[in-house]
Amino acid sequence: QVQLVELGGGLVQPGGSLRLSCEAPEIVFRLYIMAWYRQTPGKQRELVASISSGSGADTNYAASVRGRFTISRDNAKNTMYLQMNSLKPEDTAVYYCQAMWTQIHWGQGIQVTVSS
């Protein structure tokens, strides 16, 4: 069983910032590719950003968030982060943590709302 614990969602004004976190078991954090997805009603989940488990910590971003969001990892805390800056109303969604290796695991989802 793999449990992914997400924290940090909430309401923020346009132009503001939020940081999401996702804590995973150590073995998962060491071996799995980690990613953030988001979903709005009636839409499929879309990839926001991903980060590799290797020492290089290679990252990938959706074009819509590139330059505004930063994905990172803290190995000591077995935690992945998504720093979201310059938030826009279109960033409003439920954000999901994902861990993938030979299996795929999802966090419970956390609401991010960007509104004035």
Residue frames as qw, qx, qy, qz and C-alpha x, y, z in Angstrom:
[[0.000, 0.889, 0.459, 0.000, 0.00, 0.00, 0.00],
 [0.409, 0.124, 0.023, 0.904, 1.24, 3.45, -0.93],
 [0.110, -0.857, -0.471, 0.178, -0.22, 6.48, 0.79],
 [0.367, 0.305, 0.100, 0.873, 0.45, 9.94, -0.62],
 [0.217, -0.736, -0.499, 0.403, -0.42, 12.81, 1.70],
 [0.296, 0.520, 0.255, 0.760, -1.11, 16.18, 0.10],
 [0.272, -0.710, -0.394, 0.516, -1.14, 19.53, 1.86],
 [0.304, -0.298, 0.132, 0.895, -1.17, 23.22, 1.01],
 [0.096, 0.500, 0.629, 0.587, -4.21, 23.97, -1.11],
 [0.085, -0.593, -0.483, 0.638, -6.57, 26.87, -0.59],
 [0.287, 0.876, 0.373, 0.103, -7.87, 30.16, -1.92],
 [0.456, -0.374, 0.137, 0.796, -5.55, 32.79, -3.34],
 [0.328, 0.829, 0.116, -0.437, -5.96, 35.98, -5.36],
 [0.771, 0.580, 0.079, 0.252, -4.67, 36.24, -8.93],
 [0.302, 0.791, -0.358, 0.393, -0.96, 36.93, -8.91],
 [0.579, -0.637, 0.415, -0.294, -0.53, 35.23, -5.56],
 [0.378, 0.421, -0.823, 0.042, 1.37, 32.13, -4.58],
 [0.865, -0.327, 0.193, -0.328, 0.76, 28.76, -2.98],
 [0.171, 0.482, -0.859, -0.012, 2.93, 25.76, -2.24],
 [0.925, -0.104, -0.099, -0.351, 1.64, 22.21, -2.40],
 [0.109, -0.529, 0.835, -0.110, 3.40, 19.29, -0.76],
 [0.919, 0.034, -0.251, -0.303, 3.17, 15.53, -1.20],
 [0.309, -0.566, 0.741, -0.188, 4.73, 13.15, 1.29],
 [0.871, 0.196, -0.373, -0.253, 5.45, 9.56, 0.23],
 [0.903, -0.377, 0.179, 0.103, 7.01, 6.44, 1.75],
 [0.269, -0.730, 0.502, 0.377, 10.80, 6.44, 1.51],
 [0.538, -0.016, 0.765, 0.355, 11.03, 3.55, -0.94],
 [0.426, 0.748, 0.501, 0.089, 8.51, 5.22, -3.23],
 [0.013, 0.970, -0.085, -0.229, 10.29, 8.53, -3.05],
 [0.405, -0.552, 0.616, 0.389, 13.59, 6.87, -3.91],
 [0.423, 0.036, 0.830, 0.363, 12.40, 4.80, -6.87],
 [0.342, 0.670, 0.659, 0.016, 9.31, 6.42, -8.33],
 [0.149, 0.302, 0.269, 0.903, 8.79, 9.21, -10.79],
 [0.045, -0.571, -0.600, 0.559, 6.73, 11.85, -9.01],
 [0.086, 0.314, 0.451, 0.831, 4.32, 14.28, -10.60],
 [0.215, 0.394, 0.461, -0.766, 1.55, 16.77, -10.07],
 [0.039, 0.378, 0.744, 0.550, -1.66, 16.57, -12.10],
 [0.222, 0.231, 0.361, -0.876, -4.74, 18.74, -12.00],
 [0.006, 0.369, 0.868, 0.331, -8.36, 18.28, -12.96],
 [0.308, 0.099, 0.151, -0.934, -11.43, 20.47, -13.44],
 [0.612, 0.271, 0.625, -0.403, -15.03, 19.22, -13.77],
 [0.757, 0.586, 0.184, -0.222, -15.66, 17.38, -17.02],
 [0.405, 0.778, -0.480, -0.025, -11.98, 17.22, -17.93],
 [0.927, 0.010, -0.286, 0.243, -9.34, 14.52, -17.84],
 [0.573, -0.738, 0.120, 0.336, -6.49, 14.97, -15.44],
 [0.590, 0.756, -0.135, 0.250, -3.63, 16.83, -17.05],
 [0.774, -0.140, -0.187, 0.588, 0.04, 16.75, -16.20],
 [0.116, -0.993, -0.008, 0.002, 1.28, 19.89, -14.49],
 [0.122, 0.787, -0.592, 0.123, 4.86, 18.92, -13.66],
 [0.982, -0.129, -0.129, 0.038, 7.00, 15.87, -13.00],
 [0.073, -0.805, 0.575, -0.125, 10.34, 15.14, -11.38],
 [0.789, 0.202, -0.580, 0.015, 12.52, 12.05, -11.60],
 [0.808, -0.589, 0.011, -0.031, 13.68, 9.98, -8.64],
 [0.830, 0.204, -0.109, 0.507, 17.28, 9.91, -9.84],
 [0.511, -0.456, -0.134, 0.716, 20.07, 12.09, -8.59],
 [0.233, 0.169, 0.337, 0.896, 19.59, 14.47, -11.49],
 [0.136, 0.567, 0.581, -0.568, 16.01, 15.29, -10.48],
 [0.080, 0.110, 0.558, 0.818, 15.03, 16.00, -14.07],
 [0.257, 0.473, 0.522, -0.662, 11.87, 18.08, -14.33],
 [0.087, 0.298, 0.698, 0.646, 9.13, 18.56, -16.88],
 [0.157, 0.401, 0.409, -0.805, 6.39, 21.21, -17.02],
 [0.365, 0.678, 0.628, 0.109, 3.19, 21.81, -18.88],
 [0.335, 0.370, 0.210, 0.841, 3.50, 24.80, -21.17],
 [0.266, -0.779, -0.354, -0.444, 0.71, 26.57, -19.31],
 [0.629, -0.772, -0.066, 0.060, 2.68, 26.66, -16.05],
 [0.782, 0.103, -0.029, 0.614, 6.27, 26.82, -17.25],
 [0.261, 0.442, -0.091, 0.853, 8.03, 29.81, -15.75],
 [0.443, -0.562, 0.043, -0.697, 5.46, 30.17, -12.97],
 [0.899, -0.378, 0.063, -0.211, 5.50, 26.80, -11.19],
 [0.231, 0.605, -0.747, 0.151, 8.49, 24.95, -9.76],
 [0.945, -0.231, -0.177, -0.153, 8.53, 21.28, -8.80],
 [0.145, 0.637, -0.674, 0.345, 11.12, 20.13, -6.28],
 [0.869, -0.259, -0.419, -0.046, 11.89, 17.38, -3.79],
 [0.251, -0.708, 0.535, -0.387, 13.31, 17.16, -0.28],
 [0.681, 0.143, -0.718, -0.006, 14.92, 13.75, 0.15],
 [0.112, 0.155, -0.747, 0.637, 15.30, 14.11, 3.91],
 [0.437, 0.108, 0.435, -0.780, 11.56, 14.63, 4.30],
 [0.241, 0.215, 0.917, 0.235, 10.42, 12.26, 1.53],
 [0.234, 0.738, 0.449, -0.447, 8.36, 15.15, 0.24],
 [0.363, 0.314, 0.492, 0.727, 7.70, 16.64, -3.18],
 [0.021, 0.618, 0.305, -0.725, 6.64, 20.27, -3.59],
 [0.338, 0.571, 0.501, 0.555, 4.92, 22.38, -6.18],
 [0.160, -0.491, -0.181, 0.837, 5.64, 26.08, -5.74],
 [0.273, 0.655, 0.607, 0.356, 2.99, 28.02, -7.65],
 [0.183, -0.452, -0.081, 0.869, 3.66, 31.69, -8.35],
 [0.201, 0.219, -0.316, -0.901, 1.82, 34.28, -10.43],
 [0.250, 0.288, 0.921, -0.084, -1.35, 32.25, -10.12],
 [0.271, 0.008, -0.389, -0.880, -4.16, 32.77, -12.62],
 [0.691, 0.029, 0.308, -0.654, -7.88, 31.95, -12.38],
 [0.822, 0.310, -0.376, -0.296, -7.36, 29.21, -14.97],
 [0.267, 0.359, -0.844, 0.297, -5.07, 27.45, -12.50],
 [0.606, -0.190, 0.421, -0.648, -8.14, 26.68, -10.39],
 [0.745, 0.136, -0.608, -0.238, -8.45, 22.90, -10.13],
 [0.855, -0.461, 0.218, -0.094, -8.08, 19.90, -7.90],
 [0.304, 0.707, -0.637, 0.034, -4.41, 19.02, -7.78],
 [0.978, -0.176, 0.039, -0.102, -3.26, 15.42, -7.44],
 [0.203, -0.671, 0.708, 0.084, 0.07, 13.97, -6.42],
 [0.949, 0.241, -0.115, -0.167, 1.15, 10.94, -8.46],
 [0.352, -0.592, 0.717, 0.107, 3.87, 8.35, -7.89],
 [0.882, 0.397, -0.069, -0.245, 4.74, 6.00, -10.73],
 [0.190, -0.520, 0.814, 0.178, 7.14, 3.08, -11.20],
 [0.090, -0.054, -0.954, -0.281, 5.71, -0.36, -11.95],
 [0.089, -0.649, -0.751, 0.088, 2.47, 0.85, -10.39],
 [0.022, 0.473, 0.110, 0.874, 0.65, 4.18, -10.31],
 [0.321, -0.528, -0.668, 0.416, -0.53, 5.73, -7.06],
 [0.003, 0.644, 0.244, 0.725, -2.54, 8.88, -6.49],
 [0.061, -0.062, -0.541, 0.836, -3.01, 11.28, -3.64],
 [0.126, 0.558, 0.769, -0.285, -6.49, 12.26, -2.53],
 [0.201, 0.632, 0.394, 0.636, -6.54, 15.56, -4.40],
 [0.277, -0.531, -0.357, 0.717, -6.41, 19.07, -2.99],
 [0.262, 0.849, 0.435, 0.144, -8.40, 22.11, -4.10],
 [0.348, -0.241, 0.068, 0.903, -6.66, 25.21, -5.40],
 [0.200, 0.827, 0.520, 0.081, -8.90, 28.19, -6.14],
 [0.348, -0.113, 0.098, 0.926, -7.58, 31.38, -7.72],
 [0.011, -0.748, -0.575, -0.331, -10.12, 34.18, -7.54],
 [0.130, 0.254, -0.190, 0.940, -10.43, 37.85, -6.68]]
